[in-house]
């Protein structure tokens, strides 16, 4: 019900830019550019890098406006932002450099977080990404085959090491999704990467289930390879 109401009100009520606050536009041209795209998508690395982290590509850099856009979509239910976020993410997926058909697997959020938000932001963004890739002639589909199989602590405020320990063993592929993982290369997708813990655990779950992770794509990656966790990133 909450997601339906947000969808309708987003269509009829005037909004301000989710990134910079410019009036009467959900996302201004400048902030759209900051999300990145084909010319800015790049490989991002961490130092230290969690063992098992796949190659990660980001469309843009994680800064004030980009952070605001990501949070508006995920935490405040600005559902219309899924499309521009998906367009940006498609550029990062293409940089993974693997041949299709591609299977985009969203990194799962905790069930309590999805319930609190009223929508699964990462899955919604992944579907928008697959549509954009198909529009570009790249065969791609989305399968939300990963689930958190046990309760995890709120990630906000945890260090990189604590985040990895918190998620270790918590993510697994669902039974119905196992055949899909064997069809072709898997690209993990998420809105951002700071410590790499979520992507590392998700990659491990896909591999255990018999899939092959070609890489991961995110809307935004850190400027600093020794990035600190964002306290607002609750997963």
C-alpha positions as CSV (number, residue, x, y, z in Angstrom):
1,X,0.0,0.0,0.0
2,X,2.8,2.4,0.9
3,X,4.7,1.8,-2.3
4,X,1.5,2.2,-4.4
5,X,0.7,5.6,-2.7
6,X,4.3,6.8,-3.2
7,X,4.1,5.9,-6.9
8,X,0.8,7.9,-7.4
9,X,1.9,10.9,-5.4
10,X,5.2,11.1,-7.2
11,X,3.2,11.5,-10.5
12,X,0.9,14.2,-9.4
13,X,2.8,16.4,-6.9
14,X,5.6,18.8,-7.8
15,X,8.9,17.6,-6.5
16,X,12.4,19.1,-6.0
17,X,15.6,17.6,-7.4
18,X,16.6,14.6,-5.2
19,X,20.2,15.6,-5.5
20,X,20.5,19.3,-5.1
21,X,17.0,20.5,-4.3
22,X,16.3,22.5,-7.4
23,X,12.6,23.0,-7.5
24,X,10.0,21.3,-9.8
25,X,12.3,18.6,-11.2
26,X,12.7,15.1,-9.7
27,X,16.3,15.0,-11.0
28,X,18.1,18.0,-12.6
29,X,20.4,17.7,-15.6
30,X,23.5,18.3,-13.4
31,X,22.7,15.7,-10.9
32,X,21.8,13.2,-13.6
33,X,25.3,13.8,-15.0
34,X,26.8,13.2,-11.5
35,X,25.3,9.8,-11.5
36,X,27.7,9.0,-14.3
37,X,27.4,6.8,-17.4
38,X,29.3,5.3,-20.2
39,X,32.1,7.9,-20.2
40,X,32.7,7.8,-16.4
41,X,32.1,4.1,-15.5
42,X,35.3,2.8,-14.0
43,X,36.8,-0.1,-12.0
44,X,36.8,0.7,-8.3
45,X,39.2,-0.9,-5.7
46,X,39.4,-1.0,-2.0
47,X,42.4,-1.0,0.3
48,X,42.3,-3.3,2.1
49,X,40.1,-5.4,-0.2
50,X,37.9,-8.2,1.3
51,X,39.0,-11.7,0.1
52,X,36.5,-12.9,-2.5
53,X,35.3,-9.4,-3.7
54,X,34.7,-9.6,-7.4
55,X,35.8,-6.9,-9.8
56,X,33.5,-3.9,-9.1
57,X,32.6,-1.2,-11.6
58,X,30.9,2.1,-10.7
59,X,29.1,4.5,-12.9
60,X,29.9,7.6,-10.8
61,X,31.5,8.8,-7.6
62,X,29.8,8.8,-4.3
63,X,29.4,12.4,-3.2
64,X,26.8,14.7,-1.7
65,X,24.3,14.9,-4.5
66,X,24.7,11.3,-5.6
67,X,24.3,10.2,-1.9
68,X,21.2,12.2,-1.7
69,X,19.7,10.6,-4.9
70,X,20.5,7.1,-3.7
71,X,18.9,7.8,-0.2
72,X,15.9,9.5,-1.8
73,X,15.2,6.4,-3.8
74,X,16.0,3.8,-1.1
75,X,14.9,5.5,2.1
76,X,12.3,8.1,1.1
77,X,10.5,6.1,-1.6
78,X,11.2,8.4,-4.6
79,X,10.4,5.5,-6.9
80,X,10.7,7.5,-10.1
81,X,14.4,7.6,-9.5
82,X,14.8,3.9,-10.3
83,X,14.9,4.8,-14.0
84,X,17.9,7.2,-14.0
85,X,19.7,5.0,-11.4
86,X,19.1,2.0,-13.6
87,X,20.5,3.9,-16.7
88,X,23.6,4.8,-14.7
89,X,24.0,1.3,-13.4
90,X,23.7,-0.1,-17.0
91,X,26.9,1.7,-17.9
92,X,28.7,0.0,-15.1
93,X,27.3,-3.4,-16.0
94,X,28.6,-3.0,-19.5
95,X,32.1,-2.3,-18.2
96,X,32.2,-5.7,-16.5
97,X,32.9,-6.8,-20.1
98,X,31.2,-10.2,-20.3
99,X,29.1,-11.5,-23.1
100,X,25.4,-12.0,-22.6
101,X,22.9,-13.2,-21.8
102,X,23.5,-11.6,-18.5
103,X,21.8,-12.4,-15.2
104,X,21.6,-9.3,-12.9
105,X,21.4,-10.4,-9.3
106,X,20.6,-7.7,-6.8
107,X,22.3,-7.7,-3.4
108,X,19.6,-8.5,-0.9
109,X,18.6,-6.2,1.9
110,X,17.3,-7.4,5.3
111,X,13.6,-8.2,5.3
112,X,13.0,-5.7,8.1
113,X,14.6,-3.0,6.0
114,X,12.5,-3.8,2.9
115,X,9.3,-3.9,5.1
116,X,10.2,-0.6,6.7
117,X,10.9,1.1,3.4
118,X,7.8,-0.3,1.7
119,X,9.8,-1.5,-1.4
120,X,12.9,-3.4,-2.4
121,X,15.0,-0.5,-3.8
122,X,17.8,-2.6,-5.2
123,X,15.5,-5.1,-6.9
124,X,13.6,-2.2,-8.4
125,X,16.7,-0.5,-9.7
126,X,18.0,-3.9,-11.1
127,X,14.9,-4.3,-13.2
128,X,15.3,-0.8,-14.5
129,X,18.9,-1.6,-15.4
130,X,17.9,-4.8,-17.3
131,X,15.3,-2.8,-19.3
132,X,18.0,-0.2,-20.2
133,X,20.5,-2.9,-21.3
134,X,17.9,-4.6,-23.5
135,X,17.1,-1.2,-25.0
136,X,20.8,-1.0,-25.9
137,X,20.7,-4.5,-27.4
138,X,22.3,-6.3,-24.5
139,X,20.4,-9.4,-23.5
140,X,19.8,-9.1,-19.8
141,X,17.4,-10.3,-17.2
142,X,17.0,-9.8,-13.4
143,X,16.6,-12.5,-10.8
144,X,16.3,-11.7,-7.1
145,X,17.6,-15.2,-6.1
146,X,19.6,-14.2,-3.0
147,X,18.0,-13.9,0.4
148,X,19.2,-13.2,3.9
149,X,18.5,-16.5,5.6
150,X,19.1,-15.2,9.2
151,X,18.6,-11.9,11.0
152,X,21.5,-9.5,10.8
153,X,22.3,-6.4,12.8
154,X,21.7,-2.9,11.4
155,X,24.8,-2.1,9.3
156,X,24.7,1.6,10.3
157,X,27.7,2.4,12.5
158,X,29.6,-0.9,11.9
159,X,33.2,-0.9,10.7
160,X,34.2,-2.7,7.5
161,X,35.4,-5.8,9.5
162,X,32.2,-5.8,11.6
163,X,30.0,-5.5,8.5
164,X,31.7,-8.5,6.9
165,X,31.3,-10.6,10.1
166,X,27.7,-9.5,10.4
167,X,26.8,-10.7,6.9
168,X,29.1,-13.8,6.8
169,X,27.0,-16.9,6.2
170,X,23.8,-14.8,6.2
171,X,23.1,-14.8,2.4
172,X,22.1,-17.8,0.3
173,X,20.5,-18.5,-3.0
174,X,16.9,-19.6,-3.0
175,X,16.0,-23.1,-4.3
176,X,13.9,-21.8,-7.1
177,X,16.7,-19.5,-8.3
178,X,19.4,-22.1,-8.6
179,X,18.7,-23.1,-12.2
180,X,18.9,-19.5,-13.3
181,X,22.4,-19.1,-11.9
182,X,23.7,-21.9,-14.3
183,X,22.4,-20.2,-17.4
184,X,25.1,-17.5,-17.9
185,X,27.4,-15.1,-16.2
186,X,26.1,-13.3,-13.1
187,X,26.6,-9.6,-12.5
188,X,25.9,-8.5,-8.9
189,X,24.2,-5.1,-8.7
190,X,23.8,-2.6,-5.9
191,X,23.4,1.1,-5.5
192,X,26.8,1.7,-3.9
193,X,30.0,0.2,-2.5
194,X,31.8,1.5,0.5
195,X,33.5,-1.5,2.3
196,X,32.6,-4.3,-0.2
197,X,31.2,-6.5,2.5
198,X,27.8,-7.0,1.0
199,X,29.2,-7.7,-2.5
200,X,31.7,-10.2,-1.1
201,X,29.1,-12.1,0.8
202,X,26.7,-12.1,-2.2
203,X,29.4,-13.3,-4.5
204,X,30.2,-16.2,-2.2
205,X,26.5,-17.2,-2.1
206,X,26.3,-17.3,-5.9
207,X,29.5,-19.4,-6.2
208,X,28.3,-21.8,-3.5
209,X,25.1,-22.3,-5.5
210,X,27.0,-23.1,-8.6
211,X,26.9,-19.8,-10.4
212,X,29.7,-17.8,-12.0
213,X,30.1,-14.2,-10.9
214,X,31.7,-12.2,-13.7
215,X,31.8,-9.0,-11.7
216,X,29.7,-6.4,-9.8
217,X,28.2,-3.1,-10.8
218,X,27.2,-0.2,-8.6
219,X,25.8,3.3,-9.2
220,X,28.6,4.9,-7.2
221,X,31.9,3.9,-5.7
222,X,34.2,5.7,-3.3
223,X,36.7,8.4,-4.1
224,X,39.1,7.0,-1.5
225,X,40.2,3.3,-1.8
226,X,40.3,3.3,2.0
227,X,36.7,4.3,2.2
228,X,34.9,4.3,5.5
229,X,31.4,2.9,5.9
230,X,28.6,5.3,5.3
231,X,26.6,5.5,8.5
232,X,23.4,5.8,6.5
233,X,24.0,2.6,4.6
234,X,21.8,0.2,6.5
235,X,21.3,-2.4,3.8
